[in-house]
């Protein structure tokens, strides 16, 4: 029968697509050493350094995104750029990597897996939202990120149009984004 530690971690994992981090354990008053012990017993799986998953919870199509935002140590990332445009279903972009934004001052002490593209930005609370429980930048920020990353104009125009039509962007936001997409010095 599972004990208190298992139950506490499992309950948290149900809100995080089956994942828990060493930082989660410490925040709950559980020793970091308990997670490797549980992994050795086969109760949980070690995914990466400080990141574990409960195999008892079924996998789903969004698991990779939750894993991505939990991957950075001592901070939580946010899905951004083309990946955020994809999750918000704003345009037909199909990114080959998962874009994650971490705070500018966050020190990454290991090489990210090739599936992740790391970006640094201090996000404002107004830039942040959730997509089915996964931290993600809001549509306006995702489009701005796409503009800065030189994502295709057609995709960004589609994102602006879709965002406006679905009420995810205000008229003012759409006008501002269009101006940034086509600054005066680039217009014919």
Secondary structure, DSSP 8 states (H G I E B T S, - for coil): ---HHHHHHHHHHHTTTTEEEHHHHHHTT--THHHHHHHHHTSSEEEETTEEE-TTS---TTHHHHHHHHHSTTS--EE-HHHHHHHTT-S----SSEEEEE-TT----S---TTEEEEE----GGGEEEETTEEEE-HHHHHHHHHHTT--HHHHHHHHHHHHHTTSS-HHHHHHHHHHHT-GGG--
